[in-house]
Amino acid sequence: MVRDRVSTAIDAILSADSASRKQEVQAWDGEVRQVSKHAFNLQQHEGTPRIPPGGWKCGVCDLRENLWLNLTDGSILCGRRYFDGSGGNNRAVQRYRETGYPLAVKLGTITPDGADVYSYDEDDMVLDPNLAEHNLGNSCYLNSTMQVIFSIPAFQRKYVENMEQIFHKSPSDPTQDFSTQVAKFGYGLQSGEYSKPALEKTETAPEHKGLQDGIAPRMFKALIGKGHPEFSTNRQQDAQEFFLHFINMIERNCRSSSNPNEVFRFLVEEKIKCLASQKVKYTQR
């Protein structure tokens, strides 16, 4: 009986999702990308050009940003034009309309963990298992904002220098504690531990792989986006909107302690001068 229970427990442990996987799914509830219906039968032309590791430009208009590689014929074309006129010149979507070639990957997003693949036929971001097993979403808006935040001394003092005290006071479930997750993220950015080349263990000695492990703030992303209609999804977001959302959360969580948001406060002084009497009135707000 004991052996059966132990065997059952071992099987359950081996088949269970890891904590990071659960956090990823919770963070992007309902927004996990689906495998494209074209992924397993996509036609690819023979003799397609060899794609260099950099120096790309649009094959039609010579733009060098927002470039997409068509996975059928290997053409590199610029993406959609944004509402303000920036972005691209719609060459990639025009190519789809002319040829019907459905899948394109955004150059610069291909990593060992995934890539940004768009299906023009399905009109959505999709997964292509030939490029990656999973990709739960865009996070550059979050990463860039938090790097700027933790370049500010007030936030370093609040969360990084007080990290041990924050961890000591954290509740039984630290995954739901705002201060704990911010402190952990801040330490990762400030310590330099994650900017070193990763080690690959061998039978003789560890060797540098040459790549950085980097920071994967899954718990932070899950907590900061929980209940928010935009930041709980895997869609790309506006960095300024995320910044405002983050400092609002700082305000709510620092009501009884020092508030690093004070560095953003400023005073506006207005001057009104009477042209007849030359008297001046100052008001501040």
MARDRENDREN-861841 format. One record per residue (C-alpha): residue number from 1; residue in one letter; x, y, z. Coordinates in pm, 1 decimal, padded with zeros to 6 digits, m for minus. Each point is the difference from the previous one (the first is absolute). Layout:
> nr; rest; x; y; z
> NUM; A; X; Y; Z
...
END
This chain:
> nr; rest; x; y; z
> 1; M; 00000.0; 00000.0; 00000.0
> 2; V; 00276.2; 00242.9; 00093.0
> 3; R; 00188.1; m00084.0; m00319.3
> 4; D; m00312.8; 00067.5; m00208.3
> 5; R; m00057.1; 00337.6; 00164.9
> 6; V; 00364.0; 00098.5; m00050.1
> 7; S; m00013.8; m00105.4; m00366.4
> 8; T; m00320.2; 00198.9; m00052.0
> 9; A; 00156.1; 00308.0; 00162.1
> 10; I; 00312.8; m00027.9; m00215.9
> 11; D; m00207.7; m00031.8; m00318.2
> 12; A; m00202.1; 00307.2; 00098.1
> 13; I; 00315.2; 00203.8; 00061.6
> 14; L; 00155.8; m00103.2; m00331.1
> 15; S; m00313.5; 00083.8; m00199.1
> 16; A; m00077.9; 00330.2; 00175.1
> 17; D; 00057.2; 00335.5; m00168.9
> 18; S; 00289.9; 00199.5; 00138.2
> 19; A; m00066.3; 00311.0; 00206.6
> 20; S; 00127.6; 00222.6; m00279.7
> 21; R; m00232.8; m00164.0; m00251.0
> 22; K; m00298.9; 00054.4; 00228.0
> 23; Q; 00098.7; 00363.4; 00044.8
> 24; E; 00025.9; 00048.3; m00376.0
> 25; V; m00344.8; m00141.1; m00063.2
> 26; Q; m00154.0; 00202.2; 00283.9
> 27; A; 00166.7; 00317.5; m00122.5
> 28; W; m00144.5; m00036.4; m00348.2
> 29; D; m00339.5; m00147.6; 00087.3
> 30; G; m00198.7; m00051.8; m00319.6
> 31; E; 00267.6; 00157.9; m00218.4
> 32; V; 00236.6; m00288.2; m00075.0
> 33; R; 00083.2; m00002.1; m00369.3
> 34; Q; m00130.8; m00286.5; m00205.6
> 35; V; 00198.8; m00209.3; m00245.3
> 36; S; m00066.9; 00124.1; m00351.3
> 37; K; m00203.0; m00227.5; m00225.4
> 38; H; 00271.3; 00057.9; m00262.2
> 39; A; 00292.5; m00102.6; 00222.9
> 40; F; 00022.1; m00366.4; m00100.4
> 41; N; m00078.6; 00025.4; m00371.9
> 42; L; 00158.0; 00331.9; m00090.3
> 43; Q; 00151.0; 00001.8; m00346.0
> 44; Q; 00357.1; 00126.2; m00013.0
> 45; H; 00165.5; 00086.2; m00327.1
> 46; E; 00326.4; m00160.7; m00095.4
> 47; G; 00292.4; 00229.0; m00061.5
> 48; T; m00116.9; 00269.1; 00240.7
> 49; P; 00273.0; 00253.1; 00083.5
> 50; R; 00222.5; m00059.4; 00301.7
> 51; I; m00099.2; 00239.9; 00277.9
> 52; P; 00295.7; 00182.3; 00160.4
> 53; P; 00012.8; 00046.6; 00380.0
> 54; G; m00040.0; 00377.0; m00032.5
> 55; G; 00001.7; 00300.5; m00230.5
> 56; W; m00350.9; m00070.8; m00132.7
> 57; K; m00204.0; 00240.1; m00210.0
> 58; C; m00333.7; m00011.4; m00177.8
> 59; G; 00029.2; m00151.8; m00345.5
> 60; V; m00224.1; 00269.7; m00148.3
> 61; C; 00048.7; 00329.3; 00183.4
> 62; D; 00332.2; m00050.1; 00185.5
> 63; L; m00146.6; 00061.6; 00348.2
> 64; R; 00214.2; m00153.2; 00274.3
> 65; E; m00253.4; m00021.9; 00284.8
> 66; N; m00317.3; m00202.5; 00062.9
> 67; L; 00105.6; m00270.4; m00246.0
> 68; W; m00176.3; m00332.6; m00055.0
> 69; L; 00138.9; m00315.2; m00160.7
> 70; N; m00253.1; m00193.5; m00206.2
> 71; L; 00033.8; m00368.0; 00089.1
> 72; T; m00097.4; m00121.3; m00347.3
> 73; D; 00223.2; 00192.0; m00239.8
> 74; G; 00253.6; 00158.4; 00238.5
> 75; S; m00081.6; 00357.0; m00101.7
> 76; I; 00079.0; 00273.0; 00253.6
> 77; L; m00258.4; 00276.7; m00003.9
> 78; C; m00108.1; 00281.7; 00229.4
> 79; G; m00303.8; m00023.9; 00226.6
> 80; R; m00318.4; 00199.4; 00030.9
> 81; R; m00011.5; 00378.0; 00011.1
> 82; Y; m00117.0; 00131.4; 00338.2
> 83; F; m00270.3; 00262.0; 00045.6
> 84; D; 00262.0; 00273.8; 00047.4
> 85; G; 00177.7; m00086.0; m00325.0
> 86; S; 00288.9; m00186.2; 00163.4
> 87; G; 00070.9; m00371.9; m00016.5
> 88; G; 00021.4; m00138.2; m00351.7
> 89; N; m00149.2; 00037.7; m00346.0
> 90; N; m00226.6; m00308.7; 00006.0
> 91; R; 00228.2; m00193.9; m00237.6
> 92; A; m00032.3; m00328.3; 00192.9
> 93; V; m00380.5; m00000.5; 00002.8
> 94; Q; m00001.7; 00101.4; m00367.6
> 95; R; 00216.1; m00303.4; m00071.7
> 96; Y; m00255.9; m00223.1; 00171.3
> 97; R; m00283.1; 00150.3; m00205.3
> 98; E; 00193.7; m00064.0; m00320.0
> 99; T; 00120.7; m00353.6; 00076.7
> 100; G; m00209.8; m00140.6; 00285.6
> 101; Y; 00315.6; m00097.7; 00192.7
> 102; P; m00143.6; 00013.0; 00353.9
> 103; L; 00278.2; m00004.8; 00262.6
> 104; A; 00270.2; 00253.9; 00079.3
> 105; V; 00239.2; 00033.2; 00293.2
> 106; K; 00120.3; 00333.9; 00132.2
> 107; L; 00375.4; 00028.3; m00040.1
> 108; G; 00181.2; 00061.4; 00325.9
> 109; T; m00247.4; m00202.5; 00208.7
> 110; I; 00129.0; m00351.2; m00069.5
> 111; T; 00152.9; m00147.0; 00316.6
> 112; P; 00044.2; m00351.2; 00141.9
> 113; D; m00333.4; 00051.8; 00179.9
> 114; G; m00214.9; 00122.3; m00285.8
> 115; A; m00071.9; 00262.0; m00261.5
> 116; D; m00272.2; 00243.9; m00101.4
> 117; V; m00185.2; m00174.3; m00282.8
> 118; Y; m00298.7; 00160.1; m00171.6
> 119; S; m00257.3; m00178.4; m00213.6
> 120; Y; m00156.6; 00233.3; m00254.7
> 121; D; m00260.0; m00262.7; m00084.1
> 122; E; m00101.3; m00045.7; 00366.0
> 123; D; 00056.2; 00371.4; 00074.9
> 124; D; 00174.0; m00068.5; 00330.4
> 125; M; 00331.7; m00071.6; 00168.5
> 126; V; 00051.4; m00377.1; m00003.0
> 127; L; 00243.7; m00274.4; 00094.2
> 128; D; 00214.8; m00187.3; m00247.4
> 129; P; 00144.8; m00310.6; 00171.5
> 130; N; 00272.6; m00004.9; m00263.7
> 131; L; 00133.7; 00320.0; 00155.6
> 132; A; m00085.0; m00050.1; 00368.1
> 133; E; m00199.8; m00206.1; 00242.4
> 134; H; m00170.3; 00290.7; 00171.6
> 135; N; m00007.0; 00376.0; 00018.7
> 136; L; m00236.3; 00144.5; 00257.8
> 137; G; 00026.3; 00362.1; m00099.2
> 138; N; 00182.1; 00328.0; m00049.3
> 139; S; 00165.5; 00163.7; 00296.7
> 140; C; 00241.6; 00261.8; m00135.0
> 141; Y; m00227.0; 00280.8; 00128.2
> 142; L; 00032.0; m00141.9; 00353.3
> 143; N; 00373.9; m00069.1; m00022.2
> 144; S; 00091.9; 00344.6; m00131.0
> 145; T; m00218.3; 00178.2; 00257.1
> 146; M; 00139.5; m00193.7; 00296.0
> 147; Q; 00359.0; 00056.1; m00111.1
> 148; V; m00063.3; 00374.8; 00006.0
> 149; I; m00184.2; m00022.5; 00334.3
> 150; F; 00291.5; m00174.8; 00168.0
> 151; S; 00251.1; 00249.6; m00132.2
> 152; I; m00161.2; 00247.4; 00246.0
> 153; P; 00170.5; 00001.9; 00344.7
> 154; A; m00328.9; 00033.4; 00192.6
> 155; F; m00125.5; m00331.7; m00139.2
> 156; Q; 00336.4; m00164.5; 00059.1
> 157; R; m00007.2; 00106.2; 00366.2
> 158; K; m00362.6; m00102.7; 00048.6
> 159; Y; 00013.2; m00347.3; m00151.8
> 160; V; 00358.2; m00114.6; m00063.3
> 161; E; 00180.9; 00128.3; 00308.9
> 162; N; m00294.0; m00107.7; 00221.3
> 163; M; m00042.9; m00335.4; m00172.1
> 164; E; 00089.1; m00213.4; 00302.9
> 165; Q; m00248.0; 00186.8; 00219.9
> 166; I; m00271.4; m00030.1; m00265.6
> 167; F; 00059.7; m00373.0; m00035.3
> 168; H; m00005.3; m00043.5; 00378.4
> 169; K; m00343.6; 00167.3; 00020.1
> 170; S; m00145.5; m00170.3; m00306.7
> 171; P; m00321.4; m00202.2; 00050.2
> 172; S; m00034.8; m00376.4; m00028.7
> 173; D; m00073.1; 00036.5; m00373.4
> 174; P; 00269.4; 00237.1; m00131.8
> 175; T; m00122.1; m00041.8; m00358.2
> 176; Q; m00291.0; 00230.8; 00088.5
> 177; D; 00205.1; 00258.4; 00190.8
> 178; F; 00072.1; 00314.5; m00200.8
> 179; S; 00307.2; 00113.9; 00195.1
> 180; T; 00160.2; m00344.5; m00012.9
> 181; Q; m00038.0; m00031.1; m00375.6
> 182; V; 00123.6; 00354.1; m00068.2
> 183; A; 00299.9; m00050.6; 00229.6
> 184; K; 00087.3; m00329.0; m00167.2
> 185; F; m00021.3; 00157.7; m00345.3
> 186; G; 00201.2; 00303.2; 00108.9
> 187; Y; 00274.5; m00214.4; 00148.7
> 188; G; 00020.5; m00199.5; m00321.1
> 189; L; 00051.6; 00318.9; m00199.8
> 190; Q; 00243.2; 00165.5; 00240.9
> 191; S; 00212.1; m00292.5; 00117.2
> 192; G; 00155.4; m00083.0; m00336.3
> 193; E; m00042.4; m00370.5; 00072.3
> 194; Y; m00213.3; m00048.9; m00310.4
> 195; S; 00224.3; 00191.3; m00239.5
> 196; K; 00278.4; m00256.6; 00018.9
> 197; P; 00045.1; m00274.2; m00260.5
> 198; A; m00190.0; m00309.7; 00106.9
> 199; L; 00194.0; m00306.4; 00109.0
> 200; E; m00039.7; m00334.3; m00169.4
> 201; K; 00093.9; m00285.4; 00229.0
> 202; T; 00212.8; m00278.1; m00143.0
> 203; E; 00151.1; m00310.9; 00151.0
> 204; T; 00331.6; 00176.2; 00055.4
> 205; A; m00080.4; 00362.5; 00076.8
> 206; P; m00262.2; 00264.6; m00069.2
> 207; E; 00047.9; 00193.3; m00321.6
> 208; H; m00140.8; 00331.8; m00112.5
> 209; K; m00265.0; m00036.9; m00269.0
> 210; G; 00053.2; 00361.8; m00105.4
> 211; L; m00368.5; 00087.0; 00037.2
> 212; Q; m00171.4; 00168.8; 00292.7
> 213; D; m00281.2; m00167.7; 00189.0
> 214; G; m00159.1; 00339.3; 00060.5
> 215; I; m00299.5; 00069.9; 00222.5
> 216; A; m00336.8; m00167.7; m00051.6
> 217; P; m00234.0; 00191.0; 00236.3
> 218; R; m00298.5; m00233.2; m00039.3
> 219; M; m00132.0; 00045.5; 00354.0
> 220; F; 00039.3; 00377.2; m00019.4
> 221; K; m00180.8; 00013.8; m00333.7
> 222; A; m00281.1; m00221.7; 00127.1
> 223; L; m00050.7; 00214.9; 00310.1
> 224; I; 00031.9; 00341.7; m00163.2
> 225; G; m00245.3; m00093.7; m00275.7
> 226; K; m00250.1; m00190.5; 00212.9
> 227; G; m00352.1; 00124.2; m00068.2
> 228; H; 00112.9; 00262.1; m00253.1
> 229; P; m00175.9; m00019.9; m00339.3
> 230; E; 00320.7; 00070.7; m00194.0
> 231; F; 00303.3; m00092.8; 00209.5
> 232; S; m00142.5; m00344.1; 00078.6
> 233; T; 00015.2; m00089.5; m00370.9
> 234; N; 00289.2; m00095.9; m00226.0
> 235; R; m00050.5; 00293.7; m00234.0
> 236; Q; 00259.4; 00271.0; m00043.3
> 237; Q; m00075.9; 00304.8; 00214.9
> 238; D; 00095.2; 00364.8; 00029.9
> 239; A; 00294.7; 00061.4; 00234.2
> 240; Q; m00139.1; 00330.6; 00129.4
> 241; E; m00333.0; m00159.7; 00089.4
> 242; F; 00182.1; m00277.0; 00184.7
> 243; F; 00211.0; 00258.8; 00182.8
> 244; L; m00314.8; 00180.1; 00120.3
> 245; H; m00152.5; m00332.3; 00105.3
> 246; F; 00314.9; m00090.9; 00192.6
> 247; I; 00030.2; 00328.4; 00191.0
> 248; N; m00370.2; m00024.4; 00090.5
> 249; M; 00074.0; m00339.4; 00153.6
> 250; I; 00295.4; 00154.0; 00183.9
> 251; E; m00236.5; 00261.6; 00145.5
> 252; R; m00243.5; m00265.7; 00122.3
> 253; N; 00274.1; m00209.4; 00157.7
> 254; C; 00200.1; 00280.9; 00164.7
> 255; R; m00270.9; 00181.7; 00195.6
> 256; S; 00158.0; m00082.4; 00336.1
> 257; S; 00366.3; 00002.5; m00102.4
> 258; S; 00249.3; 00204.5; m00199.3
> 259; N; m00120.0; 00065.2; m00353.3
> 260; P; 00261.1; 00011.0; m00279.6
> 261; N; m00257.7; 00168.7; m00224.2
> 262; E; 00081.1; 00324.7; 00181.2
> 263; V; 00284.0; 00051.5; m00249.5
> 264; F; m00262.1; 00051.5; m00271.6
> 265; R; m00189.6; 00274.3; 00182.6
> 266; F; 00049.4; 00357.0; m00115.7
> 267; L; m00140.6; 00344.4; 00073.2
> 268; V; m00160.8; 00219.9; m00264.1
> 269; E; 00017.8; 00374.4; 00061.4
> 270; E; m00222.0; 00237.8; m00196.5
> 271; K; 00067.4; 00371.0; m00036.9
> 272; I; m00276.6; 00249.2; m00083.4
> 273; K; 00099.8; 00360.4; m00067.1
> 274; C; m00237.9; 00294.7; m00027.7
> 275; L; 00103.6; 00216.8; m00293.4
> 276; A; m00164.2; 00308.9; 00152.1
> 277; S; 00134.3; m00011.7; 00356.3
> 278; Q; 00301.4; m00220.8; m00072.0
> 279; K; m00089.7; m00202.1; 00307.4
> 280; V; 00084.7; m00369.2; m00005.7
> 281; K; m00178.1; m00296.7; 00155.5
> 282; Y; 00160.6; m00340.8; 00044.3
> 283; T; m00189.9; m00323.1; 00054.0
> 284; Q; 00139.7; m00345.2; 00056.0
> 285; R; m00153.7; m00340.1; m00051.6
END
